[in-house]
Amino acid sequence: MLSNLAVRDIETLVHPYTNLATHREVGPLILERGEGVFVYDTTGKNYIEGMAGLWCTSLGYSNEELVEVATEQLRKLPFTHIFSGRSHDPAIELAEKLKEIAPVPISKVFYGASGSDANDTQIKLVWYINNALGRPQKKKIISRLKGYHGVTVASASLTGLPANHTDFDLPIANILHTSCPHHYRFAQPGESEQDFSTRLAAELEEMILREGPDTVAAFIAEPVMGAGGAITPPEGYFEKINAVLAKYDVLFIADEVITGFGRTGNMFGTTTYGLNADTLSCAKAITSAYFPLSAVMINEATYEVMVDQSRKIGTFGHGNTYAGHPVGCAIAVKTLEIYQRDNIIEHVRKVAPRFLQRVEKLAEHPLVGEARGVGLIAGIEFVKDKATKAQFEAKKGVALKSGAFAQEEGLIVRPLGGDRVAFCPPLIISEAEIDEMFDRYERALAKTLNWVKAEGLI
Ligand SMILES: Cc1ncc(COP(=O)(O)O)c(C=O)c1O
């Protein structure tokens, strides 16, 4: 029986990333409040937020300091834009802090309101700079199959997932997709991680040569693939990719929207995996998701070209109303202060071994083919047959079913395509809460196995 609120939801809302037909029958999960790593629904039932919302609420759900700083800023100056050279203290302070903690030398910061618009800005900057440098043919951007970079027309084109392209008439021109670095699923039999990485780097090089190096401007990658399946890169991957990009003067855009701010056990995934990034996109944990804010980190060479273009054109003709929103910037400054003061990265390093141990233990379950992660992010993959890695028919929705059972058990995880499930809890999670989270998921797995058997899927 659907509650009154659920019925009103069905009558009024279009939910992102939701099967709209199914939703009309099953209705929403309506959350009411949060505390630490827990969220509570309207009946008072608690759930461990095993996904930190959407890989973002790193400081959990009841951080009073963030509430206070937001309230203070709302009272003082709830809004000013930063167009036409206007500015304010929190925007400046945040940019200074970001420059300080950036994993590569950064000159300036450009603000937006979402990961998608940050990556849109990246594409526009690449095109703008190459026009300015007199190389109008150098415009193609290479992304990866299963990469996730957002949903705007351009950033959805970078995204390498079918649901983001089908019937949306995407991708747009000048966006290419190279192979997905998922060793478990795409390596040839017996191929080591290093050999797989060598093969993928060679494929990237072939693509650049086939297209013509003077037409390829940039490569974009997430240090750990998120929505594509929570996939950690194989050994040697980024080292080999770095070498190819350097050889053909191709810029490296690091999409740190999920991996930024401690998720992998370093401030940035770029450091964890040695990406030779020229520029970074950040969002999500920059404010612990208490406010929508994104940042593009721009290096000195790019900035100098932008300044020259302004002299020529008369302005830098790009930016959103809410770019550098004072409330978002004030929250982000406080969030970064808390990360540093409370040694969040040290905490991640301390609890990650327990998290990864429990993740790896899931691979002992008869339905789990792969279970792998880094820091406090991990993915598992369901298979019908562990020896052959054969998968269930996608439409049977085994991962999805395990997510529904997890919900019954009081845990929120994220089923993804490829019959995978992601885990990405708030960074403040304790070892005891990690154990509770996986105890709940193991119960959900037991129910999933019973269901799979009852349905005659194995
Ligand atoms: C790596 C990555 N880039 C970009 C985005 C898009 O961010 P947003 O949903 O804030 O537009 C996401 C969202 O999950 C992401 O994971």
The ligand as an SDF file (V2000), in Angstrom:
LIG
                    3D

 16 16  0  0  0  0  0  0  0  0999 V2000
   33.0730   10.9810  -12.4740 C   0  0  0  0  0  0  0  0  0  0  0  0
   31.8500   11.8330  -12.6230 C   0  0  0  0  0  0  0  0  0  0  0  0
   31.8800   12.9040  -13.4220 N   0  0  0  0  0  0  0  0  0  0  0  0
   30.8140   13.6980  -13.5770 C   0  0  0  0  0  0  0  0  0  0  0  0
   29.6460   13.4380  -12.9390 C   0  0  0  0  0  0  0  0  0  0  0  0
   28.4500   14.3230  -13.1540 C   0  0  0  0  0  0  0  0  0  0  0  0
   28.2100   15.0640  -12.0170 O   0  0  0  0  0  0  0  0  0  0  0  0
   26.7580   15.7000  -11.7550 P   0  0  0  0  0  0  0  0  0  0  0  0
   25.8180   14.5790  -11.5440 O   0  0  0  0  0  0  0  0  0  0  0  0
   26.9950   16.5550  -10.5350 O   0  0  0  0  0  0  0  0  0  0  0  0
   26.4370   16.5250  -12.9570 O   0  0  0  0  0  0  0  0  0  0  0  0
   29.5580   12.3440  -12.0810 C   0  0  0  0  0  0  0  0  0  0  0  0
   28.3010   12.0370  -11.3580 C   0  0  0  0  0  0  0  0  0  0  0  0
   28.1480   11.0250  -10.7280 O   0  0  0  0  0  0  0  0  0  0  0  0
   30.6790   11.5130  -11.9270 C   0  0  0  0  0  0  0  0  0  0  0  0
   30.6250   10.4320  -11.1560 O   0  0  0  0  0  0  0  0  0  0  0  0
  1  2  1  0
  2  3  1  0
  2 15  2  0
  3  4  2  0
  4  5  1  0
  5  6  1  0
  5 12  2  0
  6  7  1  0
  7  8  1  0
  8  9  2  0
  8 10  1  0
  8 11  1  0
 12 13  1  0
 12 15  1  0
 13 14  2  0
 15 16  1  0
M  END
$$$$
